[in-house]
Amino acid sequence: MTLEVSALTGAALAQGLPALAQLRIEVFRAFPYLYDGTLDYETKYLTTFAAAPGAVIVAAWDNGEIVGCATAAPMAAVDPAFSAPFRAKGMDIGRIFYCGESVLRSTYRGQGLGHAFFDQREAQARRLGGFTLSTFCAVVRPDDHPLKPPGYQPLDAFWTKRGYRKAPGMTCTFSWKDIDQPDETPKTMQFWTRELKP
């Protein structure tokens, strides 16, 4: 296993889009997202993401194959639903960098790639300049959810170690189809934030 991590930006971003679409469908199918994704939806979603100025895909490669991806872009360039809670508090979204999904095949976890994904995304924010806050959001599921696996451990401890903290009262809502549901249902997404230093 020969792992490499690289940041894809600009024209190179397109190189990672097909793998990112497949990984989102594969990885987010598991708890807590339980996402019943389709390539059609992924194509539309990722086309919008790829058009965001300053966007980055951090790709983890194993012998030329992308086995994990993490994304990020300036908050002002992503879906306005993400920035709405920040706008409501009067915050300058032009100074906020949004970290999107982080998807990694299970066999590659526990090898430091989660840290590498954050390192590279935060480095992109510093390269672009002017950002003072980094943020992401994560789905909120009830502790007694019927599809929660035995022994499931949320990533809260990892995110806290990275310097992120839950932002009280900062949530947004997105809808998607769960693997055990016939239709899309709304989900609450909790924001986490950390200060970005130059």
C-alpha positions as CSV (number, residue, x, y, z in Angstrom):
1,M,0.0,0.0,0.0
2,T,1.6,3.2,-1.2
3,L,-0.5,6.2,-0.1
4,E,0.0,9.7,-1.4
5,V,-2.1,12.9,-0.7
6,S,-2.4,15.7,-3.2
7,A,-4.5,18.9,-3.5
8,L,-6.4,19.3,-6.8
9,T,-7.3,22.8,-7.7
10,G,-8.2,24.8,-10.9
11,A,-8.2,22.6,-14.0
12,A,-6.9,19.6,-12.1
13,L,-10.0,19.6,-10.0
14,A,-11.9,17.7,-12.7
15,Q,-9.5,14.8,-12.3
16,G,-11.0,13.9,-8.9
17,L,-14.7,14.4,-9.6
18,P,-15.6,10.9,-10.8
19,A,-13.9,9.3,-7.8
20,L,-15.4,11.8,-5.4
21,A,-18.9,11.0,-6.8
22,Q,-18.4,7.2,-6.3
23,L,-16.9,7.6,-2.9
24,R,-19.7,9.9,-1.7
25,I,-22.3,7.2,-2.7
26,E,-20.2,4.4,-1.2
27,V,-19.1,6.0,2.1
28,F,-22.1,8.1,2.9
29,R,-24.3,5.0,2.6
30,A,-23.1,4.0,6.1
31,F,-24.3,5.5,9.4
32,P,-24.7,8.3,10.3
33,Y,-25.5,9.6,6.8
34,L,-27.4,6.6,5.4
35,Y,-27.4,8.3,2.0
36,D,-29.1,6.5,-0.8
37,G,-27.2,8.4,-3.5
38,T,-27.3,8.3,-7.3
39,L,-24.7,9.3,-9.9
40,D,-27.2,11.7,-11.5
41,Y,-27.5,13.7,-8.3
42,E,-23.8,13.5,-7.7
43,T,-23.0,14.9,-11.2
44,K,-25.2,17.9,-10.6
45,Y,-23.9,18.5,-7.1
46,L,-20.3,18.2,-8.0
47,T,-20.6,20.4,-11.2
48,T,-21.7,23.2,-8.9
49,F,-18.9,22.5,-6.5
50,A,-16.3,22.4,-9.2
51,A,-17.3,25.9,-10.4
52,A,-16.6,27.5,-7.0
53,P,-13.6,29.8,-7.2
54,G,-10.9,28.6,-4.9
55,A,-12.3,25.1,-4.5
56,V,-10.1,22.2,-3.7
57,I,-10.3,18.4,-3.7
58,V,-7.7,16.7,-1.4
59,A,-7.2,13.3,-2.9
60,A,-5.7,10.2,-1.2
61,W,-4.1,7.9,-3.8
62,D,-3.1,4.2,-3.5
63,N,-1.0,3.2,-6.5
64,G,-2.8,5.6,-8.8
65,E,-6.3,5.0,-7.5
66,I,-8.2,7.6,-5.5
67,V,-9.4,5.9,-2.3
68,G,-10.4,9.0,-0.4
69,C,-11.4,12.7,-0.9
70,A,-12.1,15.8,1.0
71,T,-13.4,19.0,-0.4
72,A,-13.4,22.7,0.6
73,A,-14.2,26.1,-0.9
74,P,-14.7,29.7,0.2
75,M,-18.1,29.9,2.0
76,A,-19.2,32.7,-0.3
77,A,-18.9,30.3,-3.3
78,V,-20.9,27.4,-2.0
79,D,-24.7,26.7,-1.6
80,P,-26.2,29.6,0.3
81,A,-27.9,27.2,2.7
82,F,-24.5,26.6,4.3
83,S,-23.8,30.3,4.9
84,A,-27.3,31.2,6.1
85,P,-26.6,30.6,9.8
86,F,-23.5,32.7,9.6
87,R,-25.3,35.5,7.7
88,A,-28.0,35.5,10.4
89,K,-25.4,36.2,13.0
90,G,-24.0,39.1,10.9
91,M,-20.7,37.3,10.2
92,D,-18.6,38.1,7.2
93,I,-18.8,35.0,5.0
94,G,-16.1,36.3,2.8
95,R,-13.7,35.4,5.7
96,I,-15.1,31.9,6.3
97,F,-13.7,28.8,4.6
98,Y,-16.0,25.9,4.3
99,C,-14.8,22.3,4.5
100,G,-17.2,20.0,2.8
101,E,-17.3,16.2,2.7
102,S,-14.5,13.9,3.8
103,V,-14.9,10.4,2.4
104,L,-12.5,7.6,2.8
105,R,-12.8,3.8,2.2
106,S,-12.9,2.0,5.5
107,T,-9.8,-0.1,4.9
108,Y,-7.7,3.1,4.7
109,R,-8.9,4.6,8.0
110,G,-6.7,5.0,11.0
111,Q,-3.6,5.9,9.0
112,G,-3.6,9.7,9.4
113,L,-5.4,10.6,6.3
114,G,-8.2,12.4,8.2
115,H,-5.5,14.8,9.6
116,A,-4.0,15.1,6.1
117,F,-7.3,16.1,4.7
118,F,-7.8,18.9,7.2
119,D,-4.2,20.0,6.9
120,Q,-4.5,20.4,3.1
121,R,-7.9,22.1,3.2
122,E,-6.7,24.6,5.8
123,A,-3.5,25.2,3.8
124,Q,-5.7,26.0,0.7
125,A,-7.5,28.6,2.8
126,R,-4.2,30.2,3.8
127,R,-3.0,30.1,0.2
128,L,-6.1,32.0,-0.9
129,G,-5.7,34.4,2.0
130,G,-8.2,36.5,4.0
131,F,-9.9,33.7,5.9
132,T,-10.1,33.8,9.6
133,L,-12.5,30.9,10.3
134,S,-12.8,27.3,9.1
135,T,-16.0,25.4,9.4
136,F,-17.8,22.2,8.4
137,C,-21.2,20.7,9.3
138,A,-22.1,17.1,10.3
139,V,-25.5,15.3,10.4
140,V,-27.2,15.0,13.7
141,R,-28.8,11.6,14.4
142,P,-30.6,10.5,17.5
143,D,-28.7,8.1,19.9
144,D,-31.4,5.5,19.5
145,H,-31.5,5.5,15.7
146,P,-32.5,2.0,14.6
147,L,-29.6,1.8,12.1
148,K,-26.9,2.9,14.4
149,P,-24.3,0.1,14.5
150,P,-23.3,-1.4,17.8
151,G,-20.1,0.3,19.1
152,Y,-20.5,3.3,16.8
153,Q,-18.1,6.1,17.7
154,P,-18.8,9.6,16.4
155,L,-15.9,11.7,15.2
156,D,-16.4,14.4,17.8
157,A,-13.1,13.6,19.6
158,F,-11.2,13.7,16.3
159,W,-12.7,17.1,15.3
160,T,-12.0,18.5,18.8
161,K,-8.4,17.4,18.6
162,R,-8.2,19.3,15.3
163,G,-9.3,22.5,17.2
164,Y,-12.9,22.5,16.1
165,R,-15.8,23.2,18.4
166,K,-19.5,22.9,18.0
167,A,-21.0,26.3,17.2
168,P,-24.0,26.6,19.5
169,G,-27.2,27.3,17.6
170,M,-25.5,27.1,14.3
171,T,-27.3,24.5,12.1
172,C,-28.8,24.1,8.7
173,T,-31.2,21.6,7.1
174,F,-30.7,19.4,4.1
175,S,-32.8,16.7,2.6
176,W,-31.8,13.4,1.1
177,K,-33.2,9.8,0.8
178,D,-32.1,7.4,3.6
179,I,-31.4,3.8,2.6
180,D,-34.4,2.7,4.7
181,Q,-36.8,5.4,3.6
182,P,-39.0,5.7,0.4
183,D,-38.6,9.5,0.1
184,E,-36.2,12.3,1.0
185,T,-36.5,13.7,4.6
186,P,-34.9,16.8,6.1
187,K,-31.8,16.4,8.3
188,T,-30.3,18.8,10.8
189,M,-26.6,19.6,10.2
190,Q,-24.5,20.9,13.1
191,F,-21.7,23.3,12.3
192,W,-18.2,23.1,13.9
193,T,-15.8,26.0,13.7
194,R,-12.2,26.9,14.4
195,E,-10.1,30.0,14.0
196,L,-7.7,30.1,11.1
197,K,-4.4,31.7,11.9
198,P,-2.1,32.9,9.1
